[in-house]
Amino acid sequence: MSKNAGELVLFGHPFSSYCQKVLIALYENRIPFELRLLGGDERVWAELAALWPIRRMPVLVDGSRPIMEASIIIEHLGGHHPGPVQLIPADPGAALDVRLMDRFFDNYIMAPVQKIVGDCLRPAERRDAHGVGEARALLDKAYAWLEDTLNGREWAAGAGFSLADCAAAPSLFYADWVHEIPAVFTNLRSYRARLLARPSIARAVDEARPYRHLFPPGAPDRD
């Protein structure tokens, strides 16, 4: 694949949580790009494999350079395609707070969600009830920590929308489907609602609607 300098191509899928994370960043700053849909077309998968043999999405191609991993892609966009919404603060201390929350949502929300979803895709005789139990216990701890941490905050790392919120939106969106956030966690539930009301996130959610049937054991009617 050959692209001119400055042209962005994103290999991904609208229903993927980590692709949504990047899409939100692109939409926040109205950055033009071409989506190479990783669905049933093996030619697109072959293009991805040539760029990234691990074959994990998303991958962004900027000119001739491939950039892997959602957080790194968003950092790259901030450095090379900046817009009005600065997703990583210039202040080093504030930037560390944002990166911490970004890693929290990926590691302690999205990772256990993927464990639960992945187990649903296994044949019944190969299900891992113990592992799923551990994943649900981790989500309980993560929800409780977030409930306290988000007290008084509009967004994940404070007053400004950031990389952390790009990570939080798909993580909490899918997490609430597989392990519902308890009603007593009002800060966390309100934060999830604010995320879903933000135009960039609402757009990513809407673009993924046609694929909800792919979510095991079926997506809920809400959201």
ABEGO torsion letter per residue (X at the ends): XBBBBGBBBBBBBAABAAAAAAAAAAAAAGBBBBBBBBBABAAAAAAAAAABAAGBOBBBBBEABBBBEAAAAAAAAAAABBBABBABBABAAAAAAAAAAAAAAAAAAAAAAAAAAAAAABBAAABBAAAAAAAAAAAAAAAAAAAAAABGBABAAEABBBAAAAAAAAAAAAAAAABBBBAABAAAAAAAAAAAABAAAAAAAAAAAAAAAABOAEBBABX
